[in-house]
């Protein structure tokens, strides 16, 4: 008797799941009759998910090392980046140091360091304006670590 109830409940759950699946498929199939590429202005990302800025924050006693790599897709002609090191305090984040770097190619690398306080939490971040094929897009990333 218990097995019968289990199969009945499973059958009901599966029916509900499959009915939602068919509804979403029906909604997804609605396509305008005349859809042309010329009638829309598409935003093509300059970065793929695997092309995000890469940041390394190395906390070693009284020193913090910050390393950043940015690589744009083909057609990137300029990367203008601001790297920022911040320390977490009682009232939020305060800037320890910041560095501006510009590259007129599809690649930019950065390395910087500063003194670190033991037991403090640090954040290393970058905000970069990337120019590709005449268009500029802003990308950002950050990492945190405790000394």
N, C-alpha and C positions, 0 to 999 in steps of 0.2 A: 504494500500500500504506500509506503514512504517513497519507493522508487518511482511510482506512478506520479506522485505529487511533484517530485523533483523534475521529471521529464516535462510535466505540464507547465511548471514555472519557467523552465528553460525555453520551452517552445514559445511561450508568451513573450519572454524577453527577446528572443531572436526575431520574432515577428515585428516587434516594435523597432528594433535596430534596423532591420531590412526595410521597413516602411519609411523611416527617416532617410535612409540612403537613396531610395528611389525618388523621394521628394527633392533632395538636393541635386540629383542628376537632372531631373526635369527642369529645375530652375537654371542650372548651369548651361543647358542647351539653348537658351534663348539668345539668338544672335541676330543683330541687325542685318537686313538684306544687303545694303550697300555700305560696307565698311571698307574704306580705302585708307592707305597709309598717308596719302597726301593731305587728308582732312584732319589729321591729328599731329600735335607737336609732342613727340615722345621724349621723355627724359631718360637718357641712357646713362647708367651709372658709370663713373670713371674708375670705380674700384669694384672688384669682385669680392665675395665674402672671404676668399683666401688672400686678398690683397690689402687687408686692413693695415694701418700703421702697427708696427711691432715695437713694443716698449719693454725695456728691462730695467728694474729697480733693484740694485744690489746694495743692501745695508750691511755694513761691516764695522761694528764698533762705533768709532767716532767719525766715520766717513760714509757718505752715500754716493754711489755711482749711478748715473742715469744714461741709458743708451737707447737710441731710437732709430728705426729704419722705416722709410716710406718709399714705396715703389708704385708708380702709376702705371696704368695700362698703356698700350701702344698709342702714340699720338699725344702723350703728355709732354708739354713744353716748359712748364714752370710749376714748382712746388714752393710755396711760401708758408713756413711753419713757425709757430711759437710753442716752445717747450717750456713747461712750468713745473717747478718742484714746490710742493706745499707741505706744511706740517700741521697736524691736527691738534687743536688746543681746546680749552674750555668753551670757547665761543665760536667754534667752527674752524675752518681752514685759513691759514695765513701763508702768504707767499714767502718762501725762503730765497728763491732765485728764479729768474726766467731768462730764456735765450731765444733770439730770433735767428732763423736761418732761411736762406733762399737758394734754390737750385734751379738752373735753367735746363733741366733734363727730366727724365722720368724716374730719377732716383735721388734720395736725400738721406744722408746718415748723420747722426749726431751723437756726441759723447760729452758729458759734463759731470762735474762732481761738486760736492759741498760738504761742510762739516755737519755731523749728525749728533743728536742728543739721544742717549740711551733710554730705552723704554718708550720712545715717541713713535707715533704712526705718521708715515709719509705717503704722499701721493705724487706720482709723476704723470704728467698729462701732455698731450699735444693737440693743438687745433691747427689744421693746415688748409690753405686754399690751393686747390689743384686745378691748373688750367690744362684742358685737353680739347683739341680741335676747336679752339676759340671760345670755349665755355668754361666757366669757373664753378667748382663745387667745393663745399667745405666738408671736411671729414675730421673726426676727433676720436680719441681713445685715451684711456688712463689705466694705471695700475697702482695698487696700494701695498704697503708693507710696514711691518713693525720692527723697530731696531731692538 
